[in-house]
Amino acid sequence: MEVKFRLANFSDLESIIRLCNECFQEETSMEYATKIFKETEHNDDHLYLIGEVDGKIVAHSKITVIKTIYEKMNIYAILNHVCVKPEYRRGGIATKMLDEITRLCLERNVKTLELWSNNVRIPAHACYLAYGFHLDDAGFFSKNIV
């Protein structure tokens, strides 16, 4: 299956939100997505990657590049909302997307990729491990402040 990857533009936003709402059982509104996309669309540290098959968006990942003043951390990227439309899974699209993510990050001097993934996404975890990610010996902590 031929998949083409590119950075998303505003006209892709509705399809991205539909895909992520499907894959992650979210309910992100177009109003919210539009606001945030407009705020970050010209910032090279916020990348929305999409994969298309026959002109249809079937894969997506958000890449956030973080530049630090700390040598050990250096420049790293956090990946989230890594997803492939269910009927297109098991065809190598996720691996090809990770290849493209790696290429984009290397262009930006990223030294480490970090990935957020919900505990229930066991098949996705197998893909990440096969790609060379490892499960860190740390917990992911969060706190709602609003």
C-alpha positions as CSV (number, residue, x, y, z in Angstrom):
1,M,0.0,0.0,0.0
2,E,1.4,3.4,-1.1
3,V,1.3,6.0,1.7
4,K,2.6,9.5,1.3
5,F,3.6,11.6,4.3
6,R,3.6,15.4,4.6
7,L,3.1,18.1,7.1
8,A,-0.5,19.1,7.6
9,N,-2.0,22.4,6.7
10,F,-5.2,24.0,7.8
11,S,-7.3,22.3,5.2
12,D,-6.4,18.9,6.7
13,L,-7.5,19.8,10.2
14,E,-11.1,18.4,10.1
15,S,-9.8,15.1,8.8
16,I,-7.1,14.9,11.5
17,I,-9.6,15.6,14.2
18,R,-12.0,13.0,12.9
19,L,-9.2,10.4,12.7
20,C,-8.0,11.2,16.3
21,N,-11.5,11.3,17.7
22,E,-12.0,7.8,16.1
23,C,-8.7,6.3,17.2
24,F,-8.6,7.7,20.7
25,Q,-12.4,8.0,21.5
26,E,-11.9,11.8,22.0
27,E,-14.4,14.5,21.4
28,T,-12.1,17.4,20.3
29,S,-14.1,20.2,18.7
30,M,-13.2,21.9,15.5
31,E,-13.4,25.2,17.3
32,Y,-10.7,24.2,19.8
33,A,-8.5,22.5,17.2
34,T,-8.7,25.5,14.9
35,K,-7.6,27.9,17.7
36,I,-4.6,25.8,18.6
37,F,-3.6,25.0,15.1
38,K,-3.7,28.7,14.1
39,E,-1.5,29.5,17.1
40,T,1.2,26.9,16.2
41,E,1.0,26.5,12.4
42,H,4.0,28.7,11.7
43,N,6.1,27.3,14.6
44,D,8.7,24.8,13.4
45,D,8.7,23.1,16.8
46,H,5.0,22.0,16.4
47,L,4.6,19.6,13.5
48,Y,1.4,17.8,12.5
49,L,2.4,14.9,10.3
50,I,-0.2,13.1,8.2
51,G,-0.1,10.0,6.0
52,E,-2.4,9.7,3.0
53,V,-3.5,6.8,0.9
54,D,-5.3,7.7,-2.3
55,G,-5.7,11.3,-1.0
56,K,-7.3,10.2,2.2
57,I,-5.7,10.9,5.6
58,V,-5.2,7.6,7.3
59,A,-2.3,8.3,9.7
60,H,-1.3,11.2,12.0
61,S,1.2,12.2,14.6
62,K,1.9,15.4,16.5
63,I,5.6,16.1,17.0
64,T,6.7,18.7,19.5
65,V,10.4,19.7,19.5
66,I,11.7,20.9,22.8
67,K,15.0,22.7,23.0
68,T,16.6,22.7,26.4
69,I,19.6,24.4,28.0
70,Y,20.6,21.0,29.5
71,E,23.3,19.1,27.7
72,K,22.1,15.6,28.6
73,M,18.5,16.4,27.5
74,N,19.7,18.6,24.6
75,I,16.9,18.8,22.0
76,Y,14.2,16.1,22.2
77,A,10.8,15.6,20.6
78,I,7.6,14.3,22.2
79,L,5.3,12.4,19.9
80,N,1.6,12.1,20.7
81,H,-1.6,11.2,18.9
82,V,0.4,8.6,16.8
83,C,-2.4,6.8,15.0
84,V,-3.4,4.9,11.9
85,K,-7.0,4.5,10.9
86,P,-8.1,1.0,12.1
87,E,-8.8,-0.5,8.7
88,Y,-5.3,0.5,7.5
89,R,-3.4,-1.1,10.4
90,R,-1.0,-4.0,10.1
91,G,0.3,-2.8,6.7
92,G,3.5,-1.1,7.8
93,I,2.1,2.5,7.8
94,A,3.0,3.1,11.4
95,T,6.6,2.0,10.8
96,K,6.8,4.2,7.7
97,M,5.4,7.1,9.7
98,L,8.0,6.6,12.5
99,D,10.7,6.6,9.7
100,E,9.4,10.0,8.5
101,I,9.2,11.3,12.1
102,T,12.8,10.3,12.6
103,R,13.8,12.1,9.4
104,L,12.0,15.3,10.3
105,C,13.5,15.2,13.8
106,L,17.0,14.6,12.6
107,E,16.7,17.7,10.3
108,R,15.9,19.7,13.5
109,N,18.9,18.2,15.5
110,V,16.7,16.2,17.8
111,K,18.7,13.7,19.8
112,T,15.9,11.7,21.5
113,L,12.3,10.8,20.7
114,E,9.8,10.3,23.5
115,L,6.4,8.9,23.0
116,W,3.2,9.2,25.0
117,S,0.8,6.2,24.6
118,N,-2.2,5.1,26.7
119,N,-1.7,1.9,28.6
120,V,-4.6,0.2,26.7
121,R,-2.9,0.6,23.3
122,I,-1.0,-2.8,23.5
123,P,-0.7,-3.4,19.7
124,A,0.7,0.1,19.3
125,H,3.2,-0.6,22.1
126,A,4.4,-3.7,20.2
127,C,5.0,-1.5,17.2
128,Y,7.0,1.1,19.2
129,L,9.1,-1.6,20.9
130,A,9.9,-3.2,17.5
131,Y,10.9,0.2,16.2
132,G,13.5,0.5,18.9
133,F,11.7,2.6,21.6
134,H,12.1,1.3,25.1
135,L,9.8,1.7,28.2
136,D,11.5,4.1,30.6
137,D,11.8,3.3,34.2
138,A,9.7,6.2,35.2
139,G,6.0,7.1,35.6
140,F,4.2,9.7,33.6
141,F,2.7,12.1,36.1
142,S,0.0,14.6,35.4
143,K,-2.1,17.1,37.4
144,N,-5.1,19.0,36.2
145,I,-4.7,22.6,37.3
146,V,-7.9,24.1,35.9
